[in-house]
Amino acid sequence: MSAPRRRRRTPFKAGVVAIVGRPNVGKSTLLNQLLQFKLSAVSPRPQTTRQEVRGILSGDGYQIVLLDTPGYLGRPAHLLDQQMVRLARAAMADADLVLLMVEPRPPGDIEEAIMALLARQSRPALLVINKVDTLPNKAQLLPVMDDYGRRYPFREIVPISALQADGLDLLLGLLVRHLPEGEPLYPPDELTDRSQRALAADIVREEVYRLYRQEVPYAVAVAIDEFREQDPAHGGKDYIRALVFVEREGQKGILIGRGGQALKQVGSRAREQLELLLGRPVHLELWVKVQRRWRQDAQFLRWLEETNR
């Protein structure tokens, strides 16, 4: 009698996937949809993501560490912009797999620059064509896919709509297929390595992006000055004091609004988001300050990063 045949164990897949692309292409929306959790700030305005956002997606036989990077800029205008481009490049260099996210149109200068960088780094990459729900005819995708396929040897080309969560199951399966074998990098119940302070700062800045127009959002930085959980001085609520920085006095007046009403609206909406995130009642205070030319101030940018860590 022959011995029973042992079932071959499927190897565990684990690795880092960097999501890169031009500003406002949908990288943060994709991250949030894959995690089924709002981790990364999203707004209709470009450059919402300024720091690398790390989300951890664990499933049966795999763990994907997703890096949502700042939008790649062809011509950085400020020190902040230069810092954002460096973060995107570093994420690509460190990743096991790069996910280049594009809109359903032929590659432009930014996509060309990213593909040239992928070639220099010899990075394995998937191309994700987002916003396909905006096309009246899906046949319009074929020349776009062909154009990209001739320019770089992508392992897969996947059309999706991140906003509609269309095509994400296929994309997830392909990400797992192309990940290396390895042990989990984080505990299976962990969603991110970002601190609550960093998430709170992003939520406040996101609401500024949503409620204001023109140049004000791009001149806004948020620092969490105080964060006290279940503070007795505030009835057991979490106490969060956020400093909202702008570059000019005129921007400060716009942000605060007549009688402080505009800022109150930002605070109310941000508090609701924070309470959903933390699962606890929150007392949120917002203070607006002027920090001239902060996007060009290396010392301030370092302080901002350390304060929100």
KEKE-3310 file (N, C-alpha, C; in steps of 0.2 Angstrom, whole numbers, plus 5000, padded with zeros to 4 digits):
npx = (5004:5003:5010:5001:4999:5007:4999:5004:5011:5005:5016:5019:5016:5024:5027:5033:5023:5024:5014:5013:5013:5006:5000:4984:4979:4972:4978:4978:4964:4963:4972:4964:4952:4957:4961:4949:4947:4948:4963:4971:4972:4960:4955:4947:4957:4974:4990:4986:4992:5006:5016:5024:5012:5009:5000:4994:4990:4983:4980:4973:4986:4995:5003:5002:5012:5007:5012:5007:5012:5017:5010:5019:5029:5034:5041:5047:5041:5044:5053:5046:5039:5050:5054:5044:5045:5057:5053:5044:5052:5061:5053:5050:5062:5064:5054:5047:5038:5032:5018:5012:5001:4989:4980:4966:4973:4986:5003:5011:5023:5026:5023:5032:5044:5043:5043:5056:5063:5060:5065:5079:5081:5078:5065:5052:5035:5018:5005:4992:4977:4967:4951:4943:4929:4926:4926:4917:4917:4924:4933:4942:4952:4961:4972:4979:4983:4991:5001:5008:5012:5022:5032:5037:5041:5029:5023:5009:4994:4981:4965:4955:4942:4945:4937:4924:4927:4929:4936:4946:4947:4953:4965:4970:4973:4983:4993:4996:5001:5013:5021:5035:5040:5039:5041:5028:5028:5023:5012:4997:4985:4987:4985:4992:5008:5007:5006:4993:4993:4998:4988:4978:4982:4982:4968:4963:4969:4964:4950:4952:4956:4944:4935:4940:4945:4956:4972:4974:4973:4985:4995:4994:4998:4998:5000:5000:4998:4995:4990:4979:4973:4957:4955:4954:4951:4943:4931:4933:4935:4945:4958:4963:4974:4976:4987:4986:4994:4997:5004:5002:4995:4983:4978:4976:4965:4955:4954:4949:4937:4922:4918:4923:4917:4920:4931:4926:4917:4927:4933:4922:4918:4931:4932:4921:4926:4938:4932:4926:4937:4945:4936:4931:4924:4929:4937:4941:4952:4956:4969:4975:4989:5002:5015:5028:5032:5034:5035:5047:5056:5067:5070:5058:5050:5056:5053:5039:5037:5042:5034:5022:5024)
npy = (4994:5011:5026:5040:5054:5069:5085:5099:5113:5130:5143:5157:5174:5190:5207:5223:5236:5250:5263:5274:5289:5303:5318:5318:5306:5296:5288:5288:5285:5272:5265:5267:5260:5247:5243:5244:5254:5271:5277:5286:5303:5311:5321:5331:5339:5341:5334:5331:5321:5321:5315:5299:5286:5272:5257:5242:5227:5212:5195:5179:5169:5179:5195:5212:5227:5242:5257:5273:5286:5303:5313:5313:5325:5335:5347:5352:5365:5370:5368:5359:5352:5346:5338:5329:5323:5316:5307:5299:5293:5286:5277:5269:5264:5256:5246:5230:5228:5239:5249:5258:5271:5277:5288:5285:5288:5293:5291:5305:5318:5316:5303:5297:5301:5293:5280:5280:5281:5269:5260:5262:5258:5245:5240:5228:5230:5234:5241:5251:5257:5269:5276:5271:5272:5284:5283:5284:5273:5258:5253:5262:5261:5252:5257:5265:5255:5248:5258:5260:5247:5246:5254:5250:5235:5230:5219:5216:5224:5233:5238:5249:5255:5265:5273:5267:5255:5245:5231:5229:5217:5208:5215:5214:5200:5199:5207:5199:5188:5192:5195:5193:5177:5175:5180:5187:5205:5213:5212:5203:5209:5223:5239:5250:5259:5272:5285:5291:5304:5309:5304:5312:5325:5324:5322:5335:5343:5338:5342:5356:5356:5352:5362:5375:5386:5389:5396:5393:5380:5374:5381:5377:5370:5357:5354:5343:5349:5346:5330:5322:5307:5303:5314:5321:5334:5338:5331:5318:5316:5313:5325:5336:5347:5357:5365:5376:5381:5395:5404:5418:5433:5437:5424:5418:5426:5422:5408:5408:5415:5425:5430:5418:5407:5399:5392:5385:5376:5368:5363:5356:5346:5339:5334:5325:5315:5312:5306:5295:5288:5286:5280:5286:5300:5316:5331:5345:5357:5371:5381:5395:5400:5411:5407:5412:5408:5394:5382:5383:5382:5373:5369:5371:5362:5350:5351:5350:5337:5329:5333:5328:5315)
npz = (5000:4995:5002:5008:4997:5001:5003:4993:5001:4998:4995:5006:5002:5002:5002:4997:4989:4979:4975:4962:4952:4943:4950:4958:4951:4957:4967:4981:4983:4978:4987:4999:4995:4993:5006:5012:5021:5027:5025:5019:5015:5004:4991:4978:4973:4967:4974:4987:4995:5004:5011:5012:5013:5022:5020:5026:5020:5023:5020:5016:5015:5010:5012:5009:5008:5005:4998:4997:4987:4986:4973:4957:4952:4938:4937:4951:4961:4974:4989:4997:4987:4980:4990:4990:4978:4980:4989:4982:4972:4981:4986:4975:4973:4984:4984:4981:4971:4958:4956:4943:4941:4930:4920:4908:4894:4882:4887:4896:4899:4913:4915:4906:4912:4924:4919:4913:4925:4931:4922:4923:4936:4935:4939:4943:4937:4937:4927:4930:4924:4928:4931:4921:4920:4916:4902:4887:4878:4880:4871:4868:4876:4871:4861:4871:4880:4872:4868:4880:4883:4873:4877:4890:4898:4906:4919:4920:4913:4919:4918:4928:4939:4952:4961:4959:4963:4954:4946:4955:4962:4953:4951:4964:4965:4955:4960:4971:4965:4959:4969:4979:4987:5005:5023:5033:5035:5045:5060:5057:5060:5059:5052:5047:5049:5053:5064:5076:5077:5065:5056:5061:5058:5044:5041:5046:5037:5025:5026:5024:5011:5005:5007:5004:4990:4976:4979:4993:4999:4995:5002:5015:5030:5042:5060:5073:5088:5102:5109:5118:5125:5130:5140:5156:5158:5148:5149:5147:5134:5119:5118:5105:5098:5085:5074:5061:5048:5037:5023:5021:5028:5022:5018:5030:5035:5026:5028:5042:5041:5041:5057:5061:5056:5044:5048:5059:5052:5046:5057:5063:5053:5052:5065:5066:5057:5064:5075:5070:5065:5077:5086:5097:5107:5103:5107:5097:5094:5083:5078:5068:5060:5054:5044:5035:5019:5021:5014:5008:5018:5026:5039:5045:5039:5043:5057:5056:5051:5062:5072:5069:5070)
capx = (5000:5008:5009:4996:5002:5006:4997:5009:5008:5006:5020:5016:5018:5024:5032:5031:5021:5024:5009:5016:5009:5005:4995:4976:4977:4968:4982:4975:4958:4965:4974:4958:4948:4960:4961:4943:4948:4951:4969:4975:4968:4958:4951:4948:4963:4980:4995:4984:4996:5013:5021:5022:5007:5010:4995:4996:4984:4984:4975:4975:4992:4999:5003:5005:5013:5006:5015:5004:5017:5015:5010:5025:5029:5039:5045:5045:5042:5046:5057:5041:5038:5056:5054:5038:5047:5062:5049:5041:5058:5064:5048:5051:5069:5064:5048:5047:5034:5029:5011:5011:4994:4989:4973:4966:4976:4993:5008:5013:5030:5027:5023:5038:5049:5043:5045:5063:5066:5059:5070:5086:5081:5076:5060:5046:5030:5011:5002:4985:4974:4962:4946:4940:4922:4925:4926:4911:4918:4930:4938:4947:4958:4966:4978:4982:4987:4997:5006:5012:5016:5028:5037:5040:5039:5025:5021:5002:4991:4975:4960:4951:4940:4946:4932:4919:4929:4929:4943:4950:4948:4958:4971:4973:4975:4989:4998:4999:5004:5019:5025:5040:5039:5042:5037:5024:5032:5019:5007:4991:4979:4990:4983:4997:5013:5007:5003:4987:4994:4999:4982:4974:4984:4979:4961:4961:4971:4959:4944:4953:4956:4938:4931:4943:4947:4961:4978:4974:4975:4992:4999:4992:5001:4994:5004:4996:5002:4994:4985:4979:4968:4952:4957:4949:4949:4938:4925:4935:4936:4952:4959:4967:4975:4980:4990:4985:4999:4997:5010:5001:4989:4976:4976:4973:4958:4950:4953:4945:4931:4918:4916:4926:4912:4923:4936:4921:4915:4932:4933:4916:4919:4937:4930:4917:4931:4942:4928:4925:4944:4947:4930:4930:4923:4935:4937:4946:4954:4960:4972:4978:4995:5006:5023:5029:5037:5036:5036:5054:5059:5069:5069:5050:5047:5058:5049:5032:5037:5044:5028:5016:5026)
capy = (5000:5017:5031:5045:5059:5075:5091:5104:5120:5136:5148:5164:5180:5196:5212:5231:5238:5257:5266:5280:5292:5310:5320:5317:5301:5291:5283:5287:5281:5265:5262:5266:5254:5240:5242:5245:5259:5277:5279:5291:5309:5311:5327:5332:5343:5337:5335:5330:5317:5325:5310:5292:5283:5265:5253:5235:5223:5205:5190:5172:5167:5185:5202:5217:5233:5247:5263:5278:5291:5310:5314:5314:5332:5336:5353:5354:5373:5372:5363:5354:5348:5342:5332:5324:5319:5312:5301:5294:5290:5282:5271:5265:5260:5251:5242:5224:5229:5246:5250:5264:5272:5282:5290:5282:5292:5291:5294:5312:5319:5313:5295:5295:5301:5288:5274:5280:5279:5261:5256:5263:5254:5238:5238:5225:5235:5234:5247:5252:5262:5271:5281:5269:5273:5290:5282:5282:5267:5254:5251:5268:5258:5247:5260:5267:5249:5246:5263:5259:5241:5246:5258:5247:5228:5229:5212:5216:5230:5232:5244:5249:5262:5265:5276:5263:5248:5240:5228:5228:5210:5206:5219:5211:5194:5200:5209:5193:5183:5195:5197:5187:5173:5178:5180:5193:5210:5216:5208:5202:5214:5230:5242:5255:5261:5279:5287:5294:5311:5310:5303:5317:5330:5323:5323:5342:5346:5336:5346:5362:5355:5351:5368:5381:5385:5393:5394:5392:5373:5372:5385:5375:5364:5356:5351:5342:5352:5342:5325:5318:5303:5303:5319:5323:5341:5339:5327:5311:5316:5315:5332:5337:5354:5357:5371:5376:5386:5397:5408:5425:5436:5436:5417:5417:5428:5417:5402:5409:5417:5430:5427:5412:5402:5395:5388:5381:5371:5364:5359:5351:5340:5335:5331:5319:5310:5309:5301:5288:5285:5284:5276:5289:5307:5321:5339:5347:5365:5373:5388:5397:5404:5413:5405:5414:5404:5388:5377:5384:5382:5366:5368:5370:5355:5344:5351:5348:5330:5327:5335:5324:5308)
capz = (5000:4995:5007:5006:4995:5004:4999:4993:5004:4994:4998:5008:4998:5006:4999:4997:4983:4978:4970:4959:4947:4943:4955:4957:4947:4961:4971:4988:4983:4977:4994:5004:4993:4994:5013:5015:5027:5025:5028:5015:5013:4997:4989:4971:4972:4967:4979:4994:4999:5005:5014:5011:5017:5022:5022:5027:5018:5025:5018:5016:5011:5008:5015:5004:5011:5000:4999:4993:4987:4983:4966:4954:4949:4933:4939:4958:4962:4981:4993:4998:4980:4979:4995:4988:4972:4983:4993:4977:4970:4986:4987:4969:4973:4989:4983:4977:4965:4957:4953:4940:4940:4925:4917:4901:4889:4881:4892:4895:4902:4919:4914:4903:4917:4929:4916:4912:4931:4932:4918:4927:4943:4933:4943:4940:4938:4934:4925:4932:4920:4932:4929:4915:4920:4912:4895:4884:4874:4882:4865:4868:4880:4867:4859:4877:4883:4867:4868:4886:4882:4869:4881:4896:4899:4912:4920:4919:4912:4922:4918:4934:4942:4960:4964:4958:4965:4948:4943:4961:4964:4948:4953:4970:4963:4951:4965:4975:4960:4957:4975:4981:4993:5011:5029:5034:5038:5050:5062:5052:5062:5058:5045:5045:5054:5054:5071:5076:5076:5058:5053:5063:5054:5037:5041:5046:5030:5020:5026:5022:5004:5003:5009:5001:4983:4973:4981:5000:5001:4994:5006:5021:5033:5049:5065:5079:5094:5108:5108:5124:5125:5136:5144:5161:5158:5143:5150:5145:5127:5117:5116:5100:5097:5078:5072:5054:5045:5030:5021:5021:5033:5019:5018:5037:5035:5022:5032:5048:5038:5045:5063:5063:5053:5040:5052:5063:5048:5045:5063:5064:5049:5054:5072:5064:5054:5069:5080:5066:5065:5084:5089:5103:5106:5102:5107:5093:5093:5078:5078:5062:5061:5048:5043:5029:5014:5024:5009:5006:5024:5027:5046:5047:5036:5048:5063:5054:5051:5069:5077:5067:5070)
cpx = (5004:5005:5005:5001:5001:5004:5002:5007:5010:5010:5017:5020:5018:5029:5029:5029:5020:5019:5012:5012:5008:5000:4988:4974:4973:4972:4979:4968:4959:4967:4968:4953:4951:4960:4954:4943:4951:4957:4973:4970:4966:4954:4952:4954:4970:4985:4992:4988:5003:5018:5019:5018:5008:5004:4996:4990:4986:4978:4977:4981:4996:4998:5006:5006:5012:5008:5011:5009:5014:5015:5017:5025:5035:5044:5043:5046:5045:5050:5052:5040:5044:5057:5049:5041:5053:5058:5047:5047:5061:5059:5049:5057:5068:5059:5050:5044:5032:5023:5011:5004:4993:4981:4972:4967:4983:4997:5010:5020:5031:5027:5030:5044:5049:5045:5053:5066:5065:5064:5077:5086:5079:5070:5054:5040:5024:5009:4995:4982:4968:4957:4943:4932:4920:4925:4920:4911:4925:4935:4943:4953:4963:4972:4982:4986:4993:5003:5011:5015:5022:5033:5040:5037:5035:5023:5013:5000:4984:4971:4956:4947:4940:4940:4926:4921:4929:4936:4948:4952:4953:4965:4974:4976:4982:4994:5001:5003:5012:5023:5030:5037:5042:5038:5033:5029:5029:5014:5001:4986:4981:4988:4988:5002:5012:5004:4996:4987:4995:4992:4977:4976:4982:4972:4959:4963:4966:4953:4946:4953:4949:4934:4934:4945:4954:4968:4979:4976:4982:4997:4997:4996:4998:4999:4999:5000:5001:4989:4985:4972:4964:4954:4952:4947:4944:4933:4927:4936:4943:4952:4964:4968:4979:4981:4989:4989:4997:5003:5008:4995:4983:4973:4973:4966:4953:4949:4949:4938:4927:4916:4918:4922:4915:4927:4931:4919:4920:4933:4928:4917:4925:4935:4926:4921:4935:4938:4927:4932:4946:4942:4929:4928:4929:4933:4943:4946:4958:4963:4976:4984:4999:5013:5025:5034:5039:5037:5044:5059:5061:5068:5062:5048:5050:5054:5042:5032:5038:5038:5023:5018:5023)
cpy = (5006:5022:5037:5051:5066:5081:5096:5111:5126:5141:5154:5169:5186:5201:5219:5233:5246:5259:5273:5282:5299:5312:5319:5311:5295:5286:5282:5284:5274:5262:5261:5261:5247:5238:5242:5249:5265:5279:5285:5297:5309:5318:5327:5336:5339:5339:5335:5326:5320:5320:5303:5289:5275:5261:5246:5230:5215:5201:5183:5170:5173:5191:5207:5224:5238:5254:5268:5284:5297:5310:5316:5321:5332:5341:5355:5362:5375:5367:5357:5349:5344:5336:5327:5320:5314:5306:5296:5290:5285:5276:5267:5261:5255:5245:5235:5224:5236:5246:5257:5265:5278:5283:5286:5286:5291:5294:5301:5312:5316:5306:5293:5296:5295:5281:5274:5278:5271:5257:5257:5259:5247:5236:5234:5229:5232:5240:5246:5258:5264:5275:5278:5270:5280:5289:5281:5275:5264:5253:5257:5266:5255:5251:5263:5261:5247:5251:5262:5253:5241:5250:5255:5240:5227:5222:5211:5223:5229:5238:5243:5255:5261:5267:5271:5256:5243:5238:5227:5221:5207:5209:5215:5204:5194:5202:5203:5189:5185:5197:5191:5183:5176:5178:5187:5199:5214:5211:5208:5207:5221:5232:5247:5256:5268:5280:5290:5301:5313:5309:5309:5324:5330:5324:5331:5345:5344:5340:5353:5362:5355:5358:5375:5380:5389:5391:5392:5385:5371:5376:5383:5369:5363:5352:5350:5344:5348:5336:5321:5314:5303:5308:5321:5330:5343:5333:5320:5310:5316:5322:5333:5344:5354:5364:5371:5382:5388:5402:5416:5427:5435:5429:5416:5420:5424:5411:5402:5411:5422:5427:5420:5406:5397:5390:5383:5375:5366:5359:5354:5345:5336:5331:5325:5314:5307:5304:5295:5284:5282:5279:5279:5296:5311:5328:5341:5355:5366:5380:5389:5402:5405:5411:5406:5409:5397:5382:5377:5383:5375:5364:5367:5364:5349:5345:5348:5340:5327:5328:5330:5316:5304)
cpz = (5000:5000:5004:5003:4999:5000:4999:4996:4999:4998:5000:5004:5002:5002:4999:4990:4983:4973:4968:4954:4948:4948:4953:4952:4951:4966:4978:4988:4982:4984:4998:5002:4994:5002:5016:5021:5025:5028:5025:5014:5006:4996:4981:4969:4972:4973:4986:4998:4998:5008:5012:5016:5016:5024:5021:5025:5019:5023:5018:5012:5008:5013:5010:5008:5005:5002:4994:4993:4985:4976:4963:4950:4944:4934:4946:4959:4969:4984:4995:4992:4979:4984:4993:4983:4975:4986:4988:4974:4974:4987:4981:4970:4978:4988:4979:4971:4964:4954:4950:4938:4935:4923:4910:4895:4888:4886:4891:4898:4908:4919:4911:4908:4922:4925:4915:4919:4933:4928:4921:4933:4941:4938:4940:4942:4934:4932:4926:4928:4924:4928:4922:4915:4917:4905:4892:4880:4877:4877:4865:4872:4876:4865:4865:4880:4878:4867:4875:4886:4878:4872:4887:4896:4906:4912:4918:4917:4914:4922:4925:4935:4950:4963:4964:4961:4960:4946:4949:4963:4959:4950:4959:4969:4959:4955:4969:4971:4959:4963:4976:4987:4999:5017:5029:5037:5044:5053:5058:5054:5061:5052:5043:5051:5056:5061:5070:5075:5068:5054:5055:5059:5047:5036:5041:5039:5024:5020:5023:5014:5001:5003:5006:4994:4982:4977:4989:5002:5000:4999:5014:5024:5040:5053:5071:5085:5100:5106:5114:5124:5131:5141:5149:5160:5152:5143:5147:5138:5125:5115:5111:5098:5090:5077:5064:5051:5038:5029:5022:5026:5029:5019:5025:5038:5032:5025:5038:5046:5043:5051:5065:5060:5049:5044:5056:5059:5047:5051:5065:5060:5050:5061:5070:5061:5059:5074:5076:5066:5072:5088:5096:5102:5106:5103:5103:5093:5087:5079:5072:5063:5054:5049:5036:5025:5017:5020:5006:5012:5027:5035:5048:5044:5040:5054:5062:5054:5058:5073:5076:5068:5075)
residu = (MET:SER:ALA:PRO:ARG:ARG:ARG:ARG:ARG:THR:PRO:PHE:LYS:ALA:GLY:VAL:VAL:ALA:ILE:VAL:GLY:ARG:PRO:ASN:VAL:GLY:LYS:SER:THR:LEU:LEU:ASN:GLN:LEU:LEU:GLN:PHE:LYS:LEU:SER:ALA:VAL:SER:PRO:ARG:PRO:GLN:THR:THR:ARG:GLN:GLU:VAL:ARG:GLY:ILE:LEU:SER:GLY:ASP:GLY:TYR:GLN:ILE:VAL:LEU:LEU:ASP:THR:PRO:GLY:TYR:LEU:GLY:ARG:PRO:ALA:HIS:LEU:LEU:ASP:GLN:GLN:MET:VAL:ARG:LEU:ALA:ARG:ALA:ALA:MET:ALA:ASP:ALA:ASP:LEU:VAL:LEU:LEU:MET:VAL:GLU:PRO:ARG:PRO:PRO:GLY:ASP:ILE:GLU:GLU:ALA:ILE:MET:ALA:LEU:LEU:ALA:ARG:GLN:SER:ARG:PRO:ALA:LEU:LEU:VAL:ILE:ASN:LYS:VAL:ASP:THR:LEU:PRO:ASN:LYS:ALA:GLN:LEU:LEU:PRO:VAL:MET:ASP:ASP:TYR:GLY:ARG:ARG:TYR:PRO:PHE:ARG:GLU:ILE:VAL:PRO:ILE:SER:ALA:LEU:GLN:ALA:ASP:GLY:LEU:ASP:LEU:LEU:LEU:GLY:LEU:LEU:VAL:ARG:HIS:LEU:PRO:GLU:GLY:GLU:PRO:LEU:TYR:PRO:PRO:ASP:GLU:LEU:THR:ASP:ARG:SER:GLN:ARG:ALA:LEU:ALA:ALA:ASP:ILE:VAL:ARG:GLU:GLU:VAL:TYR:ARG:LEU:TYR:ARG:GLN:GLU:VAL:PRO:TYR:ALA:VAL:ALA:VAL:ALA:ILE:ASP:GLU:PHE:ARG:GLU:GLN:ASP:PRO:ALA:HIS:GLY:GLY:LYS:ASP:TYR:ILE:ARG:ALA:LEU:VAL:PHE:VAL:GLU:ARG:GLU:GLY:GLN:LYS:GLY:ILE:LEU:ILE:GLY:ARG:GLY:GLY:GLN:ALA:LEU:LYS:GLN:VAL:GLY:SER:ARG:ALA:ARG:GLU:GLN:LEU:GLU:LEU:LEU:LEU:GLY:ARG:PRO:VAL:HIS:LEU:GLU:LEU:TRP:VAL:LYS:VAL:GLN:ARG:ARG:TRP:ARG:GLN:ASP:ALA:GLN:PHE:LEU:ARG:TRP:LEU:GLU:GLU:THR:ASN:ARG)
# end
